Amino acid sequence: MLTIRELIFSYHDSPEFHFSLQASAGEITMILGKSGSGKSTFFDLLSGFLSPQSGTIMIDGVSLLSLPVEKRPLTILFQKHNLFEHLSVEKNIQLGKPNASKEEIRHILKEVGLEGFSKRAVTALSGGQQQRVALARALLRQKPILLLDEPFTGLDKATHDEMLTLVEKITKTHKLHTIMISHEEEDARIASRVYRMVDGRLS
């Protein structure tokens, strides 16, 4: 269980943000809210890019607040997938785990529906396929917490729905603590828990 209790943060003299949340392994926790409401600030606190004024972040009884960014047991998938255009699908995925074997990469590609795509250039892929590559790279890192920061914005509805279904399947298969930020109410259909960011408070 990932538990965040009374995490408080403010930018200089701006109003405080208050965050409390629970996320279970194998479930998707959805955070809904308008742009600028503080959702991405919450992810920055989880990741260690920002430090809270007070509060706790615990996973299975272990505090994350004392861990540096590179030691935190999580992976983030952003709206911009940050793939390297000069590299193949396989090479992009391998950046998540440089010592990954060919078999590991083949297996993860099959999981995200890109079996046989390893040698293709990422520039030859559709937007949805590129996000599958980014998701495969995240999965290869084998971290228990997966953070999705509006990763499917801009995709057509059919592709968007396909990616939601894939995230739901992968979360259950890998027993991930998946937390997804969205401003689309419809995305909440795949979530076991739904929180809303309103007036600087996550509840």
C-alpha positions as CSV (number, residue, x, y, z in Angstrom):
1,M,0.0,0.0,0.0
2,L,1.2,3.5,-0.9
3,T,0.0,6.0,1.6
4,I,0.4,9.8,1.5
5,R,-0.7,11.7,4.6
6,E,-1.1,15.4,4.9
7,L,1.7,16.3,2.5
8,I,1.8,20.1,2.5
9,F,3.7,22.3,0.0
10,S,3.7,25.9,-1.1
11,Y,5.6,28.0,-3.6
12,H,7.0,30.9,-1.6
13,D,4.1,33.1,-0.6
14,S,1.4,31.2,-2.6
15,P,-1.4,29.3,-1.0
16,E,-0.6,25.8,0.4
17,F,-1.3,22.5,-1.4
18,H,-2.6,19.7,0.7
19,F,-2.3,16.1,-0.5
20,S,-3.6,12.8,1.1
21,L,-4.0,9.6,-0.9
22,Q,-3.9,5.9,-0.7
23,A,-3.0,3.5,-3.7
24,S,-3.1,-0.3,-3.6
25,A,-0.9,-2.7,-5.7
26,G,-2.8,-3.9,-8.7
27,E,-5.1,-0.9,-8.8
28,I,-5.3,2.4,-10.7
29,T,-5.8,5.5,-8.6
30,M,-7.1,8.5,-10.7
31,I,-6.5,12.2,-9.9
32,L,-8.9,14.5,-11.7
33,G,-8.6,18.2,-11.9
34,K,-8.2,21.3,-14.1
35,S,-4.9,22.4,-15.5
36,G,-2.9,24.3,-12.9
37,S,-4.8,22.8,-10.0
38,G,-1.7,21.2,-8.5
39,K,-1.8,17.7,-9.9
40,S,1.7,17.9,-11.4
41,T,3.1,19.5,-8.2
42,F,1.9,16.3,-6.4
43,F,3.9,14.1,-8.8
44,D,7.0,16.3,-8.3
45,L,6.7,15.8,-4.6
46,L,6.3,12.0,-5.0
47,S,9.3,11.9,-7.3
48,G,11.5,14.0,-5.1
49,F,11.9,17.0,-7.5
50,L,10.2,19.1,-4.7
51,S,10.3,18.7,-1.0
52,P,7.2,19.2,1.2
53,Q,7.0,21.4,4.2
54,S,5.4,18.5,6.1
55,G,3.7,15.1,5.8
56,T,4.6,11.5,4.9
57,I,5.0,9.3,1.9
58,M,5.1,5.6,2.7
59,I,5.1,2.4,0.7
60,D,4.7,-0.8,2.6
61,G,5.8,0.9,5.8
62,V,9.0,2.5,4.2
63,S,9.3,6.3,3.9
64,L,10.2,7.7,0.5
65,L,11.0,11.3,1.7
66,S,14.5,10.5,2.7
67,L,15.3,8.9,-0.7
68,P,16.9,10.9,-3.5
69,V,15.2,11.1,-6.9
70,E,17.2,8.3,-8.4
71,K,16.5,5.9,-5.5
72,R,12.7,6.3,-5.4
73,P,10.8,3.2,-6.5
74,L,8.8,4.8,-9.2
75,T,8.6,5.6,-12.9
76,I,6.9,8.5,-14.6
77,L,5.2,8.5,-18.0
78,F,4.7,12.0,-19.3
79,Q,2.4,13.4,-22.0
80,K,5.6,14.0,-24.0
81,H,7.1,10.5,-24.2
82,N,10.7,11.7,-24.5
83,L,11.8,9.1,-27.0
84,F,15.0,9.5,-28.9
85,E,14.2,9.8,-32.6
86,H,17.6,8.6,-33.8
87,L,17.3,5.3,-31.9
88,S,15.2,2.2,-32.7
89,V,12.3,1.0,-30.6
90,E,14.6,-1.6,-28.9
91,K,17.3,1.0,-28.1
92,N,14.7,3.4,-26.7
93,I,13.2,0.7,-24.4
94,Q,16.7,-0.4,-23.3
95,L,17.3,3.0,-21.8
96,G,15.0,2.0,-19.0
97,K,17.3,-0.9,-18.1
98,P,20.7,-0.8,-20.0
99,N,21.6,-4.4,-19.1
100,A,18.2,-5.8,-20.2
101,S,18.4,-9.0,-22.3
102,K,16.9,-9.4,-25.8
103,E,14.4,-11.8,-24.3
104,E,13.3,-9.2,-21.7
105,I,12.8,-6.6,-24.4
106,R,10.9,-9.1,-26.6
107,H,8.6,-10.0,-23.7
108,I,7.8,-6.4,-22.8
109,L,7.2,-5.5,-26.5
110,K,4.7,-8.4,-26.7
111,E,3.0,-7.1,-23.5
112,V,2.4,-3.6,-25.0
113,G,1.3,-5.0,-28.3
114,L,4.5,-4.2,-30.3
115,E,5.9,-7.6,-30.9
116,G,8.2,-7.5,-33.9
117,F,8.7,-3.8,-33.7
118,S,12.1,-3.8,-32.0
119,K,14.2,-2.7,-35.0
120,R,11.8,0.0,-36.3
121,A,12.6,3.7,-36.0
122,V,10.4,5.4,-33.5
123,T,9.7,8.1,-36.1
124,A,7.9,5.4,-38.2
125,L,5.4,4.8,-35.5
126,S,2.0,6.4,-34.8
127,G,1.5,8.5,-31.7
128,G,-0.2,5.6,-29.9
129,Q,2.6,3.3,-30.8
130,Q,5.2,5.7,-29.5
131,Q,3.4,5.9,-26.2
132,R,3.4,2.1,-26.1
133,V,7.2,2.3,-26.5
134,A,7.4,4.8,-23.6
135,L,5.2,2.5,-21.5
136,A,7.4,-0.5,-22.3
137,R,10.5,1.4,-21.2
138,A,8.8,2.3,-17.9
139,L,7.7,-1.3,-17.3
140,L,11.2,-2.6,-18.0
141,R,12.5,-0.6,-15.0
142,Q,10.4,-2.9,-12.7
143,K,9.5,-0.2,-10.2
144,P,6.4,-0.7,-8.0
145,I,4.9,2.8,-8.5
146,L,3.8,4.0,-12.0
147,L,2.9,7.6,-12.4
148,L,1.1,8.7,-15.5
149,D,1.0,12.4,-16.1
150,E,-1.8,12.8,-18.7
151,P,0.2,10.6,-21.1
152,F,-2.6,10.0,-23.6
153,T,-3.7,13.6,-24.3
154,G,-3.8,14.4,-28.0
155,L,-4.5,10.8,-29.1
156,D,-7.7,10.1,-31.0
157,K,-10.5,8.5,-28.9
158,A,-10.0,5.0,-30.2
159,T,-6.3,5.0,-29.4
160,H,-6.9,6.8,-26.1
161,D,-9.3,4.0,-25.1
162,E,-6.9,1.3,-26.2
163,M,-4.1,2.8,-24.0
164,L,-6.4,3.0,-21.0
165,T,-7.3,-0.7,-21.4
166,L,-3.6,-1.5,-21.7
167,V,-2.7,0.4,-18.6
168,E,-5.5,-1.4,-16.7
169,K,-4.2,-4.8,-17.8
170,I,-0.5,-4.0,-17.1
171,T,-1.3,-2.6,-13.6
172,K,-3.1,-5.8,-12.6
173,T,-0.5,-8.1,-14.2
174,H,2.5,-6.4,-12.6
175,K,0.7,-5.5,-9.3
176,L,1.6,-1.8,-9.8
177,H,0.6,1.1,-7.7
178,T,-0.6,3.1,-10.7
179,I,-1.5,6.8,-10.2
180,M,-2.8,8.6,-13.2
181,I,-3.4,12.3,-13.6
182,S,-6.2,13.3,-16.0
183,H,-8.6,16.2,-16.7
184,E,-11.0,13.8,-18.5
185,E,-13.8,12.5,-16.3
186,E,-14.3,9.5,-18.6
187,D,-10.8,8.2,-17.7
188,A,-12.0,7.4,-14.2
189,R,-13.8,4.3,-15.5
190,I,-10.6,2.3,-15.2
191,A,-9.9,3.5,-11.7
192,S,-10.4,1.7,-8.4
193,R,-10.0,5.0,-6.5
194,V,-10.8,8.5,-7.7
195,Y,-9.5,11.7,-6.1
196,R,-10.1,15.3,-7.1
197,M,-7.8,18.3,-6.9
198,V,-10.0,21.3,-5.9
199,D,-8.8,24.6,-4.4
200,G,-5.4,23.2,-3.6
201,R,-6.6,20.1,-1.8
202,L,-6.5,16.5,-3.0
203,S,-9.5,14.6,-1.6
